[in-house]
Amino acid sequence: MTLGTCLFGQDKAQPCSLHSESSRLVCCSGWGQLGDECLTPLCEGNFTCKENEVCVRPNECRCRHGYFGAS
């Protein structure tokens, strides 16, 4: 694994990770760990996804396939 920083460009869908001095994986805010990478977007608090929604980016929900409506 390489060192990374929690910088976001125009494509905010890209997760990032960083390593602290202890060489422990730390996910950037809004991302959860999946294996040894930070690939799971988190939608928490007021941004928790509803039953027929899926979290696609940190705090951003979209309708599951086959569903539609206001976001």
N, CA, C, O and CB atoms as a CASP TS submission, in Angstrom:
PFRMAT TS
TARGET T0000
AUTHOR 0000-0000-0000
METHOD Language model
MODEL 1
PARENT N/A
ATOM      1  N   MET     1       0.839  -1.180   0.000  1.00  0.00           N
ATOM      2  CA  MET     1       0.000   0.000   0.000  1.00  0.00           C
ATOM      3  C   MET     1       0.884   1.243   0.000  1.00  0.00           C
ATOM      4  O   MET     1       2.002   1.231   0.514  1.00  0.00           O
ATOM      5  CB  MET     1      -0.954  -0.002   1.216  1.00  0.00           C
ATOM      6  N   THR     2       0.366   2.295  -0.577  1.00  0.00           N
ATOM      7  CA  THR     2       1.141   3.528  -0.642  1.00  0.00           C
ATOM      8  C   THR     2       0.515   4.578   0.259  1.00  0.00           C
ATOM      9  O   THR     2      -0.648   4.476   0.651  1.00  0.00           O
ATOM     10  CB  THR     2       1.232   4.044  -2.090  1.00  0.00           C
ATOM     11  N   LEU     3       1.299   5.573   0.574  1.00  0.00           N
ATOM     12  CA  LEU     3       0.776   6.677   1.366  1.00  0.00           C
ATOM     13  C   LEU     3      -0.174   7.491   0.518  1.00  0.00           C
ATOM     14  O   LEU     3       0.066   7.689  -0.673  1.00  0.00           O
ATOM     15  CB  LEU     3       1.913   7.561   1.911  1.00  0.00           C
ATOM     16  N   GLY     4      -1.232   7.956   1.112  1.00  0.00           N
ATOM     17  CA  GLY     4      -2.194   8.777   0.404  1.00  0.00           C
ATOM     18  C   GLY     4      -2.611   9.943   1.273  1.00  0.00           C
ATOM     19  O   GLY     4      -2.252  10.008   2.448  1.00  0.00           O
ATOM     20  N   THR     5      -3.352  10.844   0.711  1.00  0.00           N
ATOM     21  CA  THR     5      -3.874  11.969   1.468  1.00  0.00           C
ATOM     22  C   THR     5      -5.364  12.072   1.233  1.00  0.00           C
ATOM     23  O   THR     5      -5.886  11.518   0.266  1.00  0.00           O
ATOM     24  CB  THR     5      -3.167  13.280   1.080  1.00  0.00           C
ATOM     25  N   CYS     6      -6.037  12.763   2.095  1.00  0.00           N
ATOM     26  CA  CYS     6      -7.488  12.918   1.978  1.00  0.00           C
ATOM     27  C   CYS     6      -7.821  14.144   1.152  1.00  0.00           C
ATOM     28  O   CYS     6      -8.452  15.078   1.647  1.00  0.00           O
ATOM     29  CB  CYS     6      -8.141  13.018   3.365  1.00  0.00           C
ATOM     30  N   LEU     7      -7.408  14.148  -0.081  1.00  0.00           N
ATOM     31  CA  LEU     7      -7.689  15.252  -0.987  1.00  0.00           C
ATOM     32  C   LEU     7      -8.729  14.785  -1.991  1.00  0.00           C
ATOM     33  O   LEU     7      -8.670  13.656  -2.477  1.00  0.00           O
ATOM     34  CB  LEU     7      -6.394  15.747  -1.705  1.00  0.00           C
ATOM     35  N   PHE     8      -9.674  15.652  -2.297  1.00  0.00           N
ATOM     36  CA  PHE     8     -10.722  15.314  -3.242  1.00  0.00           C
ATOM     37  C   PHE     8     -10.668  16.290  -4.405  1.00  0.00           C
ATOM     38  O   PHE     8     -10.643  17.505  -4.207  1.00  0.00           O
ATOM     39  CB  PHE     8     -12.114  15.333  -2.564  1.00  0.00           C
ATOM     40  N   GLY     9     -10.652  15.754  -5.612  1.00  0.00           N
ATOM     41  CA  GLY     9     -10.684  16.588  -6.802  1.00  0.00           C
ATOM     42  C   GLY     9     -12.114  16.775  -7.256  1.00  0.00           C
ATOM     43  O   GLY     9     -13.037  16.747  -6.443  1.00  0.00           O
ATOM     44  N   GLN    10     -12.299  16.961  -8.528  1.00  0.00           N
ATOM     45  CA  GLN    10     -13.642  17.148  -9.057  1.00  0.00           C
ATOM     46  C   GLN    10     -14.466  15.879  -8.924  1.00  0.00           C
ATOM     47  O   GLN    10     -15.682  15.950  -8.747  1.00  0.00           O
ATOM     48  CB  GLN    10     -13.582  17.582 -10.514  1.00  0.00           C
ATOM     49  N   ASP    11     -13.819  14.713  -9.005  1.00  0.00           N
ATOM     50  CA  ASP    11     -14.536  13.452  -8.866  1.00  0.00           C
ATOM     51  C   ASP    11     -14.521  13.025  -7.410  1.00  0.00           C
ATOM     52  O   ASP    11     -13.599  12.344  -6.962  1.00  0.00           O
ATOM     53  CB  ASP    11     -13.914  12.357  -9.763  1.00  0.00           C
ATOM     54  N   LYS    12     -15.549  13.428  -6.671  1.00  0.00           N
ATOM     55  CA  LYS    12     -15.606  13.140  -5.250  1.00  0.00           C
ATOM     56  C   LYS    12     -15.998  11.693  -4.978  1.00  0.00           C
ATOM     57  O   LYS    12     -16.117  11.296  -3.819  1.00  0.00           O
ATOM     58  CB  LYS    12     -16.578  14.075  -4.573  1.00  0.00           C
ATOM     59  N   ALA    13     -16.203  10.896  -6.032  1.00  0.00           N
ATOM     60  CA  ALA    13     -16.554   9.492  -5.841  1.00  0.00           C
ATOM     61  C   ALA    13     -15.328   8.660  -5.502  1.00  0.00           C
ATOM     62  O   ALA    13     -15.464   7.523  -5.050  1.00  0.00           O
ATOM     63  CB  ALA    13     -17.232   8.939  -7.091  1.00  0.00           C
ATOM     64  N   GLN    14     -14.134   9.204  -5.709  1.00  0.00           N
ATOM     65  CA  GLN    14     -12.935   8.434  -5.450  1.00  0.00           C
ATOM     66  C   GLN    14     -12.633   8.381  -3.963  1.00  0.00           C
ATOM     67  O   GLN    14     -12.430   9.419  -3.333  1.00  0.00           O
ATOM     68  CB  GLN    14     -11.758   9.018  -6.205  1.00  0.00           C
ATOM     69  N   PRO    15     -12.602   7.180  -3.394  1.00  0.00           N
ATOM     70  CA  PRO    15     -12.224   7.067  -1.991  1.00  0.00           C
ATOM     71  C   PRO    15     -10.732   7.284  -1.833  1.00  0.00           C
ATOM     72  O   PRO    15      -9.978   7.213  -2.804  1.00  0.00           O
ATOM     73  CB  PRO    15     -12.628   5.701  -1.424  1.00  0.00           C
ATOM     74  N   CYS    16     -10.324   7.542  -0.639  1.00  0.00           N
ATOM     75  CA  CYS    16      -8.902   7.696  -0.384  1.00  0.00           C
ATOM     76  C   CYS    16      -8.589   7.086   0.969  1.00  0.00           C
ATOM     77  O   CYS    16      -9.486   6.828   1.772  1.00  0.00           O
ATOM     78  CB  CYS    16      -8.476   9.187  -0.438  1.00  0.00           C
ATOM     79  N   SER    17      -7.345   6.866   1.203  1.00  0.00           N
ATOM     80  CA  SER    17      -6.924   6.323   2.484  1.00  0.00           C
ATOM     81  C   SER    17      -5.564   6.900   2.829  1.00  0.00           C
ATOM     82  O   SER    17      -4.849   7.404   1.963  1.00  0.00           O
ATOM     83  CB  SER    17      -6.880   4.773   2.453  1.00  0.00           C
ATOM     84  N   LEU    18      -5.224   6.821   4.077  1.00  0.00           N
ATOM     85  CA  LEU    18      -3.921   7.280   4.499  1.00  0.00           C
ATOM     86  C   LEU    18      -3.417   6.365   5.584  1.00  0.00           C
ATOM     87  O   LEU    18      -4.190   5.632   6.202  1.00  0.00           O
ATOM     88  CB  LEU    18      -3.969   8.736   4.981  1.00  0.00           C
ATOM     89  N   HIS    19      -2.136   6.406   5.815  1.00  0.00           N
ATOM     90  CA  HIS    19      -1.530   5.594   6.848  1.00  0.00           C
ATOM     91  C   HIS    19      -0.953   6.524   7.895  1.00  0.00           C
ATOM     92  O   HIS    19      -0.208   7.452   7.583  1.00  0.00           O
ATOM     93  CB  HIS    19      -0.443   4.652   6.269  1.00  0.00           C
ATOM     94  N   SER    20      -1.307   6.262   9.131  1.00  0.00           N
ATOM     95  CA  SER    20      -0.732   7.050  10.211  1.00  0.00           C
ATOM     96  C   SER    20       0.672   6.524  10.497  1.00  0.00           C
ATOM     97  O   SER    20       1.126   5.567   9.869  1.00  0.00           O
ATOM     98  CB  SER    20      -1.628   6.995  11.490  1.00  0.00           C
ATOM     99  N   GLU    21       1.346   7.148  11.438  1.00  0.00           N
ATOM    100  CA  GLU    21       2.695   6.715  11.774  1.00  0.00           C
ATOM    101  C   GLU    21       2.737   5.272  12.255  1.00  0.00           C
ATOM    102  O   GLU    21       3.785   4.629  12.191  1.00  0.00           O
ATOM    103  CB  GLU    21       3.278   7.619  12.829  1.00  0.00           C
ATOM    104  N   SER    22       1.610   4.757  12.735  1.00  0.00           N
ATOM    105  CA  SER    22       1.572   3.375  13.228  1.00  0.00           C
ATOM    106  C   SER    22       1.393   2.371  12.088  1.00  0.00           C
ATOM    107  O   SER    22       1.267   1.174  12.347  1.00  0.00           O
ATOM    108  CB  SER    22       0.442   3.209  14.246  1.00  0.00           C
ATOM    109  N   SER    23       1.378   2.825  10.844  1.00  0.00           N
ATOM    110  CA  SER    23       1.174   1.977   9.664  1.00  0.00           C
ATOM    111  C   SER    23      -0.201   1.334   9.652  1.00  0.00           C
ATOM    112  O   SER    23      -0.404   0.331   8.968  1.00  0.00           O
ATOM    113  CB  SER    23       2.239   0.899   9.603  1.00  0.00           C
ATOM    114  N   ARG    24      -1.138   1.883  10.387  1.00  0.00           N
ATOM    115  CA  ARG    24      -2.512   1.388  10.419  1.00  0.00           C
ATOM    116  C   ARG    24      -3.318   2.114   9.345  1.00  0.00           C
ATOM    117  O   ARG    24      -3.154   3.318   9.154  1.00  0.00           O
ATOM    118  CB  ARG    24      -3.153   1.590  11.831  1.00  0.00           C
ATOM    119  N   LEU    25      -4.183   1.391   8.649  1.00  0.00           N
ATOM    120  CA  LEU    25      -5.024   1.998   7.612  1.00  0.00           C
ATOM    121  C   LEU    25      -6.072   2.871   8.281  1.00  0.00           C
ATOM    122  O   LEU    25      -6.744   2.441   9.218  1.00  0.00           O
ATOM    123  CB  LEU    25      -5.698   0.909   6.719  1.00  0.00           C
ATOM    124  N   VAL    26      -6.209   4.090   7.799  1.00  0.00           N
ATOM    125  CA  VAL    26      -7.220   5.018   8.293  1.00  0.00           C
ATOM    126  C   VAL    26      -7.980   5.537   7.089  1.00  0.00           C
ATOM    127  O   VAL    26      -7.389   6.102   6.169  1.00  0.00           O
ATOM    128  CB  VAL    26      -6.583   6.192   9.120  1.00  0.00           C
ATOM    129  N   CYS    27      -9.283   5.347   7.094  1.00  0.00           N
ATOM    130  CA  CYS    27     -10.098   5.837   5.975  1.00  0.00           C
ATOM    131  C   CYS    27     -10.404   7.316   6.160  1.00  0.00           C
ATOM    132  O   CYS    27     -10.551   7.799   7.282  1.00  0.00           O
ATOM    133  CB  CYS    27     -11.412   5.029   5.854  1.00  0.00           C
ATOM    134  N   CYS    28     -10.496   8.014   5.060  1.00  0.00           N
ATOM    135  CA  CYS    28     -10.864   9.423   5.092  1.00  0.00           C
ATOM    136  C   CYS    28     -12.328   9.553   5.488  1.00  0.00           C
ATOM    137  O   CYS    28     -13.102   8.605   5.360  1.00  0.00           O
ATOM    138  CB  CYS    28     -10.603  10.096   3.722  1.00  0.00           C
ATOM    139  N   SER    29     -12.690  10.707   5.956  1.00  0.00           N
ATOM    140  CA  SER    29     -14.059  10.985   6.382  1.00  0.00           C
ATOM    141  C   SER    29     -15.041  10.641   5.266  1.00  0.00           C
ATOM    142  O   SER    29     -14.844  11.031   4.115  1.00  0.00           O
ATOM    143  CB  SER    29     -14.210  12.463   6.792  1.00  0.00           C
ATOM    144  N   GLY    30     -16.097   9.910   5.610  1.00  0.00           N
ATOM    145  CA  GLY    30     -17.114   9.559   4.632  1.00  0.00           C
ATOM    146  C   GLY    30     -16.905   8.215   3.958  1.00  0.00           C
ATOM    147  O   GLY    30     -17.738   7.792   3.156  1.00  0.00           O
ATOM    148  N   TRP    31     -15.802   7.531   4.270  1.00  0.00           N
ATOM    149  CA  TRP    31     -15.500   6.246   3.644  1.00  0.00           C
ATOM    150  C   TRP    31     -15.263   5.185   4.699  1.00  0.00           C
ATOM    151  O   TRP    31     -14.655   5.456   5.734  1.00  0.00           O
ATOM    152  CB  TRP    31     -14.281   6.362   2.727  1.00  0.00           C
ATOM    153  N   GLY    32     -15.744   3.964   4.438  1.00  0.00           N
ATOM    154  CA  GLY    32     -15.553   2.838   5.339  1.00  0.00           C
ATOM    155  C   GLY    32     -14.610   1.824   4.720  1.00  0.00           C
ATOM    156  O   GLY    32     -14.481   1.730   3.499  1.00  0.00           O
ATOM    157  N   GLN    33     -13.955   1.071   5.583  1.00  0.00           N
ATOM    158  CA  GLN    33     -12.971   0.095   5.136  1.00  0.00           C
ATOM    159  C   GLN    33     -13.638  -1.168   4.613  1.00  0.00           C
ATOM    160  O   GLN    33     -14.588  -1.674   5.211  1.00  0.00           O
ATOM    161  CB  GLN    33     -12.019  -0.249   6.268  1.00  0.00           C
ATOM    162  N   LEU    34     -13.133  -1.671   3.495  1.00  0.00           N
ATOM    163  CA  LEU    34     -13.551  -2.936   2.912  1.00  0.00           C
ATOM    164  C   LEU    34     -12.265  -3.675   2.569  1.00  0.00           C
ATOM    165  O   LEU    34     -11.581  -3.327   1.607  1.00  0.00           O
ATOM    166  CB  LEU    34     -14.486  -2.735   1.639  1.00  0.00           C
ATOM    167  N   GLY    35     -11.942  -4.681   3.346  1.00  0.00           N
ATOM    168  CA  GLY    35     -10.662  -5.365   3.171  1.00  0.00           C
ATOM    169  C   GLY    35      -9.538  -4.438   3.578  1.00  0.00           C
ATOM    170  O   GLY    35      -9.537  -3.909   4.689  1.00  0.00           O
ATOM    171  N   ASP    36      -8.583  -4.237   2.689  1.00  0.00           N
ATOM    172  CA  ASP    36      -7.471  -3.335   3.004  1.00  0.00           C
ATOM    173  C   ASP    36      -7.553  -2.028   2.219  1.00  0.00           C
ATOM    174  O   ASP    36      -6.539  -1.370   1.988  1.00  0.00           O
ATOM    175  CB  ASP    36      -6.143  -4.022   2.720  1.00  0.00           C
ATOM    176  N   GLU    37      -8.764  -1.660   1.811  1.00  0.00           N
ATOM    177  CA  GLU    37      -8.979  -0.402   1.101  1.00  0.00           C
ATOM    178  C   GLU    37     -10.217   0.298   1.654  1.00  0.00           C
ATOM    179  O   GLU    37     -11.037  -0.317   2.337  1.00  0.00           O
ATOM    180  CB  GLU    37      -9.127  -0.646  -0.423  1.00  0.00           C
ATOM    181  N   CYS    38     -10.341   1.567   1.357  1.00  0.00           N
ATOM    182  CA  CYS    38     -11.493   2.367   1.787  1.00  0.00           C
ATOM    183  C   CYS    38     -12.422   2.549   0.589  1.00  0.00           C
ATOM    184  O   CYS    38     -12.331   3.546  -0.127  1.00  0.00           O
ATOM    185  CB  CYS    38     -11.042   3.760   2.367  1.00  0.00           C
ATOM    186  N   LEU    39     -13.301   1.596   0.377  1.00  0.00           N
ATOM    187  CA  LEU    39     -14.143   1.595  -0.822  1.00  0.00           C
ATOM    188  C   LEU    39     -15.625   1.764  -0.541  1.00  0.00           C
ATOM    189  O   LEU    39     -16.413   1.884  -1.480  1.00  0.00           O
ATOM    190  CB  LEU    39     -13.938   0.330  -1.571  1.00  0.00           C
ATOM    191  N   THR    40     -16.029   1.776   0.721  1.00  0.00           N
ATOM    192  CA  THR    40     -17.442   1.827   1.057  1.00  0.00           C
ATOM    193  C   THR    40     -17.861   3.237   1.445  1.00  0.00           C
ATOM    194  O   THR    40     -17.432   3.737   2.485  1.00  0.00           O
ATOM    195  CB  THR    40     -17.753   0.856   2.187  1.00  0.00           C
ATOM    196  N   PRO    41     -18.702   3.900   0.623  1.00  0.00           N
ATOM    197  CA  PRO    41     -19.177   5.225   1.008  1.00  0.00           C
ATOM    198  C   PRO    41     -20.124   5.109   2.201  1.00  0.00           C
ATOM    199  O   PRO    41     -20.879   4.143   2.307  1.00  0.00           O
ATOM    200  CB  PRO    41     -19.883   5.921  -0.182  1.00  0.00           C
ATOM    201  N   LEU    42     -20.081   6.090   3.092  1.00  0.00           N
ATOM    202  CA  LEU    42     -20.927   6.087   4.281  1.00  0.00           C
ATOM    203  C   LEU    42     -21.974   7.190   4.199  1.00  0.00           C
ATOM    204  O   LEU    42     -21.654   8.343   3.910  1.00  0.00           O
ATOM    205  CB  LEU    42     -20.077   6.256   5.547  1.00  0.00           C
ATOM    206  N   CYS    43     -23.214   6.831   4.451  1.00  0.00           N
ATOM    207  CA  CYS    43     -24.326   7.771   4.523  1.00  0.00           C
ATOM    208  C   CYS    43     -24.906   7.637   5.923  1.00  0.00           C
ATOM    209  O   CYS    43     -25.603   6.667   6.223  1.00  0.00           O
ATOM    210  CB  CYS    43     -25.417   7.495   3.402  1.00  0.00           C
ATOM    211  N   GLU    44     -24.619   8.609   6.775  1.00  0.00           N
ATOM    212  CA  GLU    44     -24.971   8.507   8.188  1.00  0.00           C
ATOM    213  C   GLU    44     -25.737   9.731   8.669  1.00  0.00           C
ATOM    214  O   GLU    44     -25.793  10.754   7.986  1.00  0.00           O
ATOM    215  CB  GLU    44     -23.720   8.320   9.026  1.00  0.00           C
ATOM    216  N   GLY    45     -26.322   9.613   9.845  1.00  0.00           N
ATOM    217  CA  GLY    45     -27.043  10.726  10.457  1.00  0.00           C
ATOM    218  C   GLY    45     -28.232  11.141   9.616  1.00  0.00           C
ATOM    219  O   GLY    45     -29.044  10.305   9.220  1.00  0.00           O
ATOM    220  N   ASN    46     -28.335  12.436   9.342  1.00  0.00           N
ATOM    221  CA  ASN    46     -29.430  12.954   8.518  1.00  0.00           C
ATOM    222  C   ASN    46     -29.357  12.472   7.079  1.00  0.00           C
ATOM    223  O   ASN    46     -30.312  12.633   6.320  1.00  0.00           O
ATOM    224  CB  ASN    46     -29.427  14.463   8.544  1.00  0.00           C
ATOM    225  N   PHE    47     -28.235  11.886   6.701  1.00  0.00           N
ATOM    226  CA  PHE    47     -28.028  11.428   5.324  1.00  0.00           C
ATOM    227  C   PHE    47     -28.180   9.920   5.181  1.00  0.00           C
ATOM    228  O   PHE    47     -27.815   9.367   4.144  1.00  0.00           O
ATOM    229  CB  PHE    47     -26.656  11.844   4.842  1.00  0.00           C
ATOM    230  N   THR    48     -28.711   9.239   6.197  1.00  0.00           N
ATOM    231  CA  THR    48     -28.905   7.796   6.132  1.00  0.00           C
ATOM    232  C   THR    48     -29.862   7.457   4.993  1.00  0.00           C
ATOM    233  O   THR    48     -30.914   8.081   4.855  1.00  0.00           O
ATOM    234  CB  THR    48     -29.442   7.252   7.476  1.00  0.00           C
ATOM    235  N   CYS    49     -29.496   6.474   4.183  1.00  0.00           N
ATOM    236  CA  CYS    49     -30.330   6.082   3.046  1.00  0.00           C
ATOM    237  C   CYS    49     -31.587   5.374   3.535  1.00  0.00           C
ATOM    238  O   CYS    49     -31.589   4.690   4.558  1.00  0.00           O
ATOM    239  CB  CYS    49     -29.543   5.170   2.079  1.00  0.00           C
ATOM    240  N   LYS    50     -32.646   5.562   2.774  1.00  0.00           N
ATOM    241  CA  LYS    50     -33.915   4.912   3.082  1.00  0.00           C
ATOM    242  C   LYS    50     -33.912   3.484   2.538  1.00  0.00           C
ATOM    243  O   LYS    50     -32.944   3.057   1.909  1.00  0.00           O
ATOM    244  CB  LYS    50     -35.100   5.715   2.493  1.00  0.00           C
ATOM    245  N   GLU    51     -34.987   2.756   2.782  1.00  0.00           N
ATOM    246  CA  GLU    51     -35.066   1.327   2.459  1.00  0.00           C
ATOM    247  C   GLU    51     -34.735   1.013   1.002  1.00  0.00           C
ATOM    248  O   GLU    51     -34.034   0.038   0.732  1.00  0.00           O
ATOM    249  CB  GLU    51     -36.444   0.814   2.774  1.00  0.00           C
ATOM    250  N   ASN    52     -35.220   1.810   0.067  1.00  0.00           N
ATOM    251  CA  ASN    52     -35.010   1.521  -1.357  1.00  0.00           C
ATOM    252  C   ASN    52     -33.956   2.407  -1.991  1.00  0.00           C
ATOM    253  O   ASN    52     -34.012   2.695  -3.186  1.00  0.00           O
ATOM    254  CB  ASN    52     -36.301   1.675  -2.108  1.00  0.00           C
ATOM    255  N   GLU    53     -32.994   2.839  -1.184  1.00  0.00           N
ATOM    256  CA  GLU    53     -31.886   3.664  -1.657  1.00  0.00           C
ATOM    257  C   GLU    53     -30.561   2.977  -1.356  1.00  0.00           C
ATOM    258  O   GLU    53     -30.484   2.072  -0.526  1.00  0.00           O
ATOM    259  CB  GLU    53     -31.930   5.064  -1.009  1.00  0.00           C
ATOM    260  N   VAL    54     -29.532   3.423  -2.042  1.00  0.00           N
ATOM    261  CA  VAL    54     -28.194   2.902  -1.831  1.00  0.00           C
ATOM    262  C   VAL    54     -27.235   4.090  -1.727  1.00  0.00           C
ATOM    263  O   VAL    54     -27.384   5.081  -2.441  1.00  0.00           O
ATOM    264  CB  VAL    54     -27.775   1.927  -2.983  1.00  0.00           C
ATOM    265  N   CYS    55     -26.263   3.980  -0.842  1.00  0.00           N
ATOM    266  CA  CYS    55     -25.267   5.045  -0.668  1.00  0.00           C
ATOM    267  C   CYS    55     -24.239   4.934  -1.787  1.00  0.00           C
ATOM    268  O   CYS    55     -23.571   3.907  -1.910  1.00  0.00           O
ATOM    269  CB  CYS    55     -24.575   4.955   0.739  1.00  0.00           C
ATOM    270  N   VAL    56     -24.101   5.979  -2.609  1.00  0.00           N
ATOM    271  CA  VAL    56     -23.200   5.941  -3.759  1.00  0.00           C
ATOM    272  C   VAL    56     -21.946   6.783  -3.560  1.00  0.00           C
ATOM    273  O   VAL    56     -20.923   6.528  -4.195  1.00  0.00           O
ATOM    274  CB  VAL    56     -23.926   6.410  -4.990  1.00  0.00           C
ATOM    275  N   ARG    57     -22.015   7.770  -2.696  1.00  0.00           N
ATOM    276  CA  ARG    57     -20.897   8.640  -2.319  1.00  0.00           C
ATOM    277  C   ARG    57     -21.151   9.038  -0.870  1.00  0.00           C
ATOM    278  O   ARG    57     -22.273   8.892  -0.385  1.00  0.00           O
ATOM    279  CB  ARG    57     -20.771   9.920  -3.276  1.00  0.00           C
ATOM    280  N   PRO    58     -20.156   9.527  -0.181  1.00  0.00           N
ATOM    281  CA  PRO    58     -20.411   9.943   1.209  1.00  0.00           C
ATOM    282  C   PRO    58     -21.617  10.877   1.297  1.00  0.00           C
ATOM    283  O   PRO    58     -21.652  11.930   0.660  1.00  0.00           O
ATOM    284  CB  PRO    58     -19.169  10.637   1.797  1.00  0.00           C
ATOM    285  N   ASN    59     -22.599  10.476   2.095  1.00  0.00           N
ATOM    286  CA  ASN    59     -23.819  11.255   2.342  1.00  0.00           C
ATOM    287  C   ASN    59     -24.639  11.538   1.090  1.00  0.00           C
ATOM    288  O   ASN    59     -25.329  12.555   1.020  1.00  0.00           O
ATOM    289  CB  ASN    59     -23.461  12.553   2.989  1.00  0.00           C
ATOM    290  N   GLU    60     -24.570  10.649   0.100  1.00  0.00           N
ATOM    291  CA  GLU    60     -25.373  10.793  -1.121  1.00  0.00           C
ATOM    292  C   GLU    60     -26.046   9.458  -1.441  1.00  0.00           C
ATOM    293  O   GLU    60     -25.384   8.465  -1.744  1.00  0.00           O
ATOM    294  CB  GLU    60     -24.489  11.269  -2.322  1.00  0.00           C
ATOM    295  N   CYS    61     -27.370   9.461  -1.368  1.00  0.00           N
ATOM    296  CA  CYS    61     -28.151   8.254  -1.650  1.00  0.00           C
ATOM    297  C   CYS    61     -28.800   8.361  -3.020  1.00  0.00           C
ATOM    298  O   CYS    61     -29.143   9.454  -3.471  1.00  0.00           O
ATOM    299  CB  CYS    61     -29.226   8.027  -0.564  1.00  0.00           C
ATOM    300  N   ARG    62     -28.965   7.230  -3.672  1.00  0.00           N
ATOM    301  CA  ARG    62     -29.690   7.156  -4.938  1.00  0.00           C
ATOM    302  C   ARG    62     -30.671   5.998  -4.858  1.00  0.00           C
ATOM    303  O   ARG    62     -30.490   5.069  -4.071  1.00  0.00           O
ATOM    304  CB  ARG    62     -28.714   6.983  -6.148  1.00  0.00           C
ATOM    305  N   CYS    63     -31.709   6.061  -5.678  1.00  0.00           N
ATOM    306  CA  CYS    63     -32.695   4.979  -5.712  1.00  0.00           C
ATOM    307  C   CYS    63     -32.047   3.693  -6.209  1.00  0.00           C
ATOM    308  O   CYS    63     -31.202   3.706  -7.104  1.00  0.00           O
ATOM    309  CB  CYS    63     -33.894   5.359  -6.611  1.00  0.00           C
ATOM    310  N   ARG    64     -32.463   2.581  -5.604  1.00  0.00           N
ATOM    311  CA  ARG    64     -32.016   1.272  -6.089  1.00  0.00           C
ATOM    312  C   ARG    64     -32.592   1.032  -7.479  1.00  0.00           C
ATOM    313  O   ARG    64     -33.570   1.664  -7.877  1.00  0.00           O
ATOM    314  CB  ARG    64     -32.444   0.134  -5.110  1.00  0.00           C
ATOM    315  N   HIS    65     -31.968   0.104  -8.215  1.00  0.00           N
ATOM    316  CA  HIS    65     -32.437  -0.244  -9.558  1.00  0.00           C
ATOM    317  C   HIS    65     -33.923  -0.617  -9.509  1.00  0.00           C
ATOM    318  O   HIS    65     -34.337  -1.418  -8.670  1.00  0.00           O
ATOM    319  CB  HIS    65     -31.598  -1.414 -10.149  1.00  0.00           C
ATOM    320  N   GLY    66     -34.698  -0.050 -10.387  1.00  0.00           N
ATOM    321  CA  GLY    66     -36.125  -0.326 -10.446  1.00  0.00           C
ATOM    322  C   GLY    66     -36.983   0.662  -9.675  1.00  0.00           C
ATOM    323  O   GLY    66     -38.210   0.619  -9.769  1.00  0.00           O
ATOM    324  N   TYR    67     -36.356   1.552  -8.913  1.00  0.00           N
ATOM    325  CA  TYR    67     -37.084   2.554  -8.147  1.00  0.00           C
ATOM    326  C   TYR    67     -36.748   3.940  -8.693  1.00  0.00           C
ATOM    327  O   TYR    67     -35.680   4.147  -9.269  1.00  0.00           O
ATOM    328  CB  TYR    67     -36.741   2.456  -6.633  1.00  0.00           C
ATOM    329  N   PHE    68     -37.671   4.890  -8.506  1.00  0.00           N
ATOM    330  CA  PHE    68     -37.411   6.262  -8.929  1.00  0.00           C
ATOM    331  C   PHE    68     -38.125   7.199  -7.978  1.00  0.00           C
ATOM    332  O   PHE    68     -39.044   6.799  -7.263  1.00  0.00           O
ATOM    333  CB  PHE    68     -37.868   6.502 -10.395  1.00  0.00           C
ATOM    334  N   GLY    69     -37.699   8.440  -7.977  1.00  0.00           N
ATOM    335  CA  GLY    69     -38.330   9.446  -7.123  1.00  0.00           C
ATOM    336  C   GLY    69     -37.384  10.583  -6.843  1.00  0.00           C
ATOM    337  O   GLY    69     -36.242  10.594  -7.304  1.00  0.00           O
ATOM    338  N   ALA    70     -37.876  11.548  -6.076  1.00  0.00           N
ATOM    339  CA  ALA    70     -37.046  12.708  -5.714  1.00  0.00           C
ATOM    340  C   ALA    70     -35.924  12.251  -4.824  1.00  0.00           C
ATOM    341  O   ALA    70     -36.103  11.366  -3.988  1.00  0.00           O
ATOM    342  CB  ALA    70     -37.879  13.806  -5.010  1.00  0.00           C
ATOM    343  N   SER    71     -34.752  12.859  -5.002  1.00  0.00           N
ATOM    344  CA  SER    71     -33.619  12.503  -4.153  1.00  0.00           C
ATOM    345  C   SER    71     -33.376  13.540  -3.089  1.00  0.00           C
ATOM    346  O   SER    71     -32.455  13.395  -2.285  1.00  0.00           O
ATOM    347  CB  SER    71     -32.373  12.323  -4.982  1.00  0.00           C
TER
END
